[in-house]
């Protein structure tokens, strides 16, 4: 056991990996949830298999979908080219990335919280059932989490370590910018929200007294934000896109395009008004219902307030508390119909624990020091929660996406729990 004390992050990663490998094995050979839980993974696998067939036939591989889907498809394709088209291998690789993300999370937190609180927060992520499940599938959750937490830790190491040599700080700052940029290729809003939170925190840290390292880190993150539009367009243009063959269409079964845009309906694509947000939500939820009915012969029972309609910004503000609570903590026993579904009962048990963690975190945030690094976590959580409250359309996707930002509450809760149990400041 002494090696665990000497290498706590390595032990954490190994423990997290063992749980995710077990999940990958179970879901590969005896899936415990209905098929629609694995839809996104099946789609990515289908894209990769189709691209692999293109290569075998001497054609440029067709890779369609969003930029994030294309990046994940390319990752799958390269593994299939090396080891054969076995989806279990990419699941194991994602399990490895998911385990590393828990260790990277704890490492980042150790620069803003007591070591024990940071490790407990990382352990909470390691044993979180949804995190185990989704980071052991061929999905974007594992790479996005690792990139985001690596960027967080590198930015903290670059900007908040007052004793760090300039070269070391600059190296970490460059790493933070690069990790954020690649995370943006998967999900652009992660780059925007985390980049903005870190830039504000680093600027605050550099304000008094002036700190060159903090300014260097902030500059690197701003560079990533500025470079992203051109980089993402260039990367997207590097993929060969086109029509799938009839055989591939039957195997992949990609989602329907949510809405057909016209010149007078572009606001649906970029909702910038209350009415635009309403139309965007309605179009996406309608498209999801149509896809479920035509491709999976089922009805979606977990859409988030499809009747919501916004006329003014006051409507939006009044909706935010309800929407935020729903995306963070629903379903909850007694507040949401379980309908005898194992997935809902499992989620309800999780969410009960998460709600208690959030209450502890609120107390910890209020009582603890208000350092720039800690405020960065709170700002990232707030920005992501506001966006999710308005633009998450189904509890299934909301449950996956919150794996990234809800853990920002874990270290505050761990710190407060240690304070309550010990009756003194944690160390």
C-alpha positions in Angstrom: 0.0 0.0 0.0 3.0 2.3 0.4 3.3 2.8 -3.4 -0.3 4.2 -3.4 0.8 6.9 -1.0 3.9 7.6 -3.1 2.0 7.6 -6.4 -1.6 8.5 -5.6 -2.4 9.7 -9.1 -1.1 6.6 -10.7 -3.1 4.5 -8.3 -6.2 6.5 -9.1 -5.7 6.1 -12.8 -5.2 2.3 -12.4 -8.3 1.9 -10.3 -10.4 4.0 -12.7 -9.0 2.0 -15.6 -10.0 -1.3 -14.0 -13.6 -0.1 -13.6 -13.8 1.1 -17.2 -12.3 -2.1 -18.6 -14.9 -4.1 -16.7 -17.7 -1.9 -18.1 -16.3 -2.3 -21.6 -16.3 -6.1 -21.3 -19.8 -6.2 -19.9 -21.3 -3.9 -22.5 -19.5 -5.7 -25.3 -20.7 -9.2 -24.5 -23.8 -8.6 -22.4 -25.3 -5.1 -22.9 -27.3 -4.1 -19.8 -29.2 -1.2 -21.4 -31.5 -0.9 -24.5 -29.9 -0.5 -27.9 -30.6 3.3 -28.0 -28.1 3.8 -25.2 -25.4 2.9 -27.7 -26.7 4.7 -30.7 -23.9 7.3 -31.0 -21.2 4.6 -30.6 -22.8 2.5 -33.3 -23.0 5.5 -35.6 -19.3 6.3 -35.1 -18.4 2.6 -35.6 -20.4 2.6 -38.8 -18.7 5.7 -40.1 -15.3 4.2 -39.4 -16.2 0.8 -41.1 -17.4 2.7 -44.2 -14.2 4.7 -44.4 -12.1 1.6 -43.9 -14.0 0.0 -46.8 -13.3 3.0 -49.0 -9.5 2.6 -48.2 -9.6 -1.1 -49.1 -11.4 -0.2 -52.4 -8.7 2.4 -53.2 -11.0 5.4 -52.7 -10.5 8.4 -50.5 -12.4 7.6 -47.2 -15.7 9.4 -46.8 -16.0 10.8 -43.3 -19.2 12.8 -42.7 -20.9 14.3 -39.6 -20.0 17.2 -37.3 -16.3 18.1 -36.8 -16.3 16.2 -33.4 -17.8 13.1 -35.0 -15.3 13.2 -37.8 -12.4 13.5 -35.4 -13.7 10.6 -33.3 -14.3 8.6 -36.5 -10.8 9.3 -37.7 -9.5 8.0 -34.3 -11.6 4.8 -34.7 -10.5 4.4 -38.3 -6.8 4.5 -37.5 -7.2 1.9 -34.8 -9.2 -0.3 -37.2 -6.5 0.1 -39.8 -3.8 -1.0 -37.3 -5.6 -3.8 -35.4 -8.7 -4.6 -37.4 -12.3 -3.5 -37.2 -13.0 -4.5 -33.6 -15.1 -2.0 -31.7 -13.9 -3.5 -28.4 -10.4 -2.1 -29.0 -11.6 1.5 -29.3 -13.7 1.0 -26.2 -10.6 -0.1 -24.3 -8.7 2.9 -25.7 -11.4 5.2 -24.5 -11.4 3.5 -21.1 -7.7 4.4 -20.9 -8.4 8.0 -21.8 -11.3 8.1 -19.3 -9.0 6.8 -16.5 -6.4 9.4 -17.4 -9.0 12.1 -17.3 -9.8 11.3 -13.6 -6.1 11.5 -12.8 -5.7 14.7 -14.7 -8.7 16.2 -12.9 -7.2 15.4 -9.5 -3.8 16.8 -10.6 -5.4 20.1 -11.7 -7.4 20.4 -8.5 -4.3 19.8 -6.3 -3.1 23.2 -7.4 -6.2 24.9 -6.0 -7.4 22.7 -3.1 -5.9 20.7 -0.3 -4.3 17.5 -1.6 -6.8 15.2 0.1 -9.8 17.1 -1.2 -8.4 17.0 -4.7 -7.8 13.3 -4.6 -11.3 12.6 -3.2 -12.7 14.6 -6.1 -10.7 12.6 -8.6 -11.9 9.4 -6.8 -15.5 10.5 -7.1 -15.1 10.9 -10.8 -13.4 7.5 -11.0 -16.3 5.7 -9.4 -19.1 7.7 -10.9 -21.2 5.1 -12.7 -22.2 7.2 -15.7 -18.6 8.3 -16.1 -17.5 4.7 -16.1 -20.1 3.7 -18.6 -19.8 6.6 -21.1 -16.0 6.7 -21.1 -15.8 3.0 -21.8 -17.8 3.4 -25.1 -16.7 4.7 -28.5 -17.9 8.3 -27.6 -16.4 11.7 -27.3 -16.7 11.9 -23.5 -13.3 10.3 -22.7 -11.1 12.4 -25.0 -12.9 15.7 -24.3 -12.6 15.2 -20.6 -8.9 14.4 -20.7 -8.2 17.4 -23.0 -10.3 19.8 -20.8 -8.7 18.7 -17.5 -5.2 18.6 -19.0 -5.8 22.2 -20.2 -7.1 23.1 -16.8 -4.1 21.7 -14.9 -1.6 23.1 -17.4 -3.1 26.6 -17.1 -3.0 26.4 -13.3 0.6 25.2 -13.4 1.5 28.0 -15.8 -0.4 30.8 -14.2 -0.7 30.2 -10.5 2.7 28.7 -9.5 4.6 31.9 -8.5 7.9 30.0 -8.2 7.8 28.3 -11.6 10.7 29.3 -13.9 9.6 31.2 -17.0 10.4 28.4 -19.4 8.4 25.9 -17.4 5.5 28.2 -17.1 5.6 29.0 -20.8 5.7 25.3 -21.7 2.6 24.6 -19.5 0.9 27.6 -21.1 1.5 26.3 -24.6 0.2 22.9 -23.5 -2.9 24.4 -22.1 -3.6 26.3 -25.3 -3.0 23.2 -27.5 -5.2 21.0 -25.3 -8.0 23.6 -25.3 -7.8 23.9 -29.1 -8.1 20.2 -29.7 -11.0 20.0 -27.2 -12.6 22.6 -29.3 -12.4 20.4 -32.3 -14.6 17.9 -30.4 -16.9 20.5 -28.9 -16.4 24.2 -29.6 -18.4 25.3 -26.6 -15.9 23.6 -24.2 -13.2 25.7 -25.7 -15.2 28.9 -25.3 -16.5 28.3 -21.8 -13.3 26.9 -20.3 -11.1 29.3 -22.2 -13.1 32.3 -21.0 -13.1 31.1 -17.4 -9.4 30.5 -17.4 -8.6 33.8 -19.1 -10.6 35.7 -16.5 -9.0 33.8 -13.6 -5.5 34.3 -15.0 -6.1 38.0 -15.6 -7.3 38.3 -12.0 -4.2 36.5 -10.8 -2.0 38.8 -12.8 -3.6 42.0 -11.6 -2.0 42.3 -8.2 0.8 41.9 -8.0 1.7 41.8 -11.7 2.7 38.3 -12.7 4.3 37.7 -16.1 3.6 33.9 -16.0 -0.2 34.5 -15.6 -0.2 36.9 -18.5 1.7 34.4 -20.7 -0.8 31.7 -19.8 -3.8 34.0 -20.5 -2.2 35.0 -23.9 -1.8 31.3 -24.9 -5.4 30.6 -24.1 -6.6 33.7 -26.0 -4.5 32.6 -28.9 -6.2 29.2 -28.9 -9.6 31.0 -28.9 -8.5 33.3 -31.8 -6.9 30.5 -33.8 -9.8 28.1 -33.5 -12.1 29.4 -36.3 -9.4 29.1 -39.0 -8.1 25.8 -37.5 -11.5 24.2 -37.4 -12.4 25.3 -40.9 -9.1 23.9 -42.2 -9.5 20.6 -40.3 -13.0 20.2 -41.5 -11.9 20.9 -45.1 -9.3 18.2 -44.8 -11.9 15.5 -44.5 -13.3 14.0 -47.7 -17.0 14.1 -47.4 -19.6 12.7 -49.8 -22.5 10.2 -50.2 -22.4 6.8 -48.6 -23.2 3.7 -50.6 -26.6 2.0 -50.2 -24.9 -0.7 -48.2 -23.2 1.8 -45.9 -26.5 3.7 -45.5 -28.1 0.6 -44.2 -25.3 -0.2 -41.8 -24.7 3.3 -40.4 -28.2 4.7 -40.1 -27.0 8.3 -39.5 -29.3 10.8 -37.9 -31.6 12.9 -39.9 -30.4 16.5 -40.4 -32.4 18.3 -37.7 -33.8 21.1 -39.8 -33.5 22.5 -43.4 -32.2 26.0 -43.2 -33.4 28.7 -45.6 -32.3 32.3 -46.0 -34.9 33.6 -43.6 -34.4 30.9 -41.0 -30.7 31.1 -40.3 -31.5 32.2 -36.8 -32.5 28.7 -36.1 -28.9 27.7 -36.7 -27.5 30.4 -34.4 -30.2 31.4 -31.9 -29.5 34.9 -30.7 -33.0 35.9 -29.6 -35.5 34.4 -27.3 -37.7 33.4 -30.2 -34.6 32.0 -32.0 -33.8 29.8 -29.0 -37.4 28.5 -29.0 -37.3 27.7 -32.7 -34.0 26.0 -32.3 -35.2 23.8 -29.4 -38.4 23.0 -31.2 -36.6 22.0 -34.5 -34.1 19.8 -32.7 -36.6 18.1 -30.5 -38.9 17.5 -33.5 -36.1 16.0 -35.5 -35.1 13.7 -32.6 -38.6 12.5 -32.3 -38.8 11.8 -36.0 -35.5 10.0 -36.0 -36.6 7.8 -33.1 -39.8 7.0 -34.7 -38.4 6.2 -38.2 -35.1 4.6 -37.3 -35.7 3.0 -33.9 -39.4 2.6 -33.9 -39.7 4.2 -30.5 -40.9 7.3 -28.8 -38.6 9.6 -26.8 -39.8 9.9 -23.3 -37.1 12.1 -21.8 -37.2 15.3 -23.8 -36.6 18.4 -21.7 -39.6 20.7 -21.7 -40.5 20.5 -25.4 -43.4 22.9 -24.7 -41.1 25.7 -23.5 -41.5 28.9 -25.5 -39.6 32.2 -25.0 -40.9 35.6 -26.1 -38.6 37.9 -24.1 -35.3 37.6 -22.2 -37.3 37.7 -19.0 -38.9 34.4 -20.1 -35.4 33.0 -20.6 -34.2 34.1 -17.2 -37.3 32.7 -15.5 -36.7 29.3 -17.3 -33.1 29.0 -16.4 -33.5 27.7 -12.8 -35.9 25.0 -13.8 -33.9 24.1 -16.9 -30.6 24.0 -14.9 -32.0 21.9 -12.2 -33.4 19.5 -14.8 -30.2 19.0 -16.8 -28.1 18.6 -13.6 -30.3 16.4 -11.4 -33.2 14.8 -13.3 -34.6 12.2 -13.0 -35.1 12.2 -9.3 -37.3 9.7 -7.4 -40.8 11.2 -6.8 -40.2 14.1 -9.2 -39.9 12.1 -12.5 -41.8 9.1 -13.8 -39.5 6.0 -13.6 -41.9 3.8 -15.7 -40.0 0.7 -14.5 -37.0 1.4 -16.6 -33.6 0.3 -15.2 -31.8 3.2 -16.8 -34.0 5.8 -15.1 -33.7 4.1 -11.7 -30.0 4.0 -12.0 -29.9 7.7 -13.1 -32.2 8.6 -10.2 -29.9 7.0 -7.7 -26.9 8.8 -9.1 -28.7 12.1 -9.2 -29.7 11.8 -5.6 -26.1 11.5 -4.6 -25.1 14.4 -7.0 -27.7 16.6 -5.5 -26.2 16.1 -2.0 -22.8 16.7 -3.4 -24.0 20.0 -4.9 -25.4 21.1 -1.6 -22.1 20.4 0.1 -20.3 22.2 -2.7 -22.5 25.3 -2.3 -21.5 25.4 1.4 -17.8 24.8 0.5 -17.8 27.5 -2.2 -19.4 30.0 0.2 -17.0 29.2 3.1 -13.8 28.5 1.3 -11.2 31.0 0.0 -12.1 32.9 -3.2 -8.9 32.3 -5.1 -8.7 32.9 -8.9 -8.2 29.2 -9.6 -11.2 28.2 -7.5 -13.3 30.9 -9.1 -12.3 29.6 -12.5 -14.0 26.2 -11.7 -17.1 28.0 -10.5 -17.2 30.2 -13.6 -16.8 27.2 -16.0 -19.5 25.3 -14.2 -21.9 28.3 -14.3 -21.3 29.0 -18.0 -21.8 25.3 -19.0 -24.9 25.0 -16.9 -26.5 28.0 -18.4 -25.8 26.8 -21.9 -27.1 23.3 -21.0 -30.3 24.6 -19.4 -31.2 26.3 -22.7 -29.7 24.0 -25.3 -29.9 20.4 -23.9 -33.0 18.7 -25.5 -33.0 15.3 -23.9 -32.0 13.9 -20.5 -29.9 11.2 -22.1 -27.6 13.7 -23.8 -27.7 16.0 -20.8 -26.5 13.1 -18.6 -23.6 12.5 -20.8 -22.5 16.1 -21.3 -22.7 17.0 -17.6 -19.9 14.5 -17.0 -17.5 17.2 -18.0 -18.7 20.2 -16.0 -20.6 19.0 -13.0 -17.4 17.6 -11.4 -16.3 21.2 -10.9 -18.4 20.9 -7.8 -16.6 17.8 -6.4 -13.6 19.5 -4.8 -15.7 22.1 -3.0 -17.9 19.3 -1.7 -14.9 17.2 -0.7 -13.4 20.1 1.1 -16.6 20.8 3.0 -17.1 17.1 3.8 -13.6 16.9 5.3 -14.3 20.1 7.3 -17.5 18.6 8.7 -16.1 15.2 9.6 -12.9 16.6 11.1 -14.2 19.8 12.5 -11.2 21.7 11.2 -9.7 22.9 8.0 -8.7 20.0 5.6 -5.1 19.5 4.9 
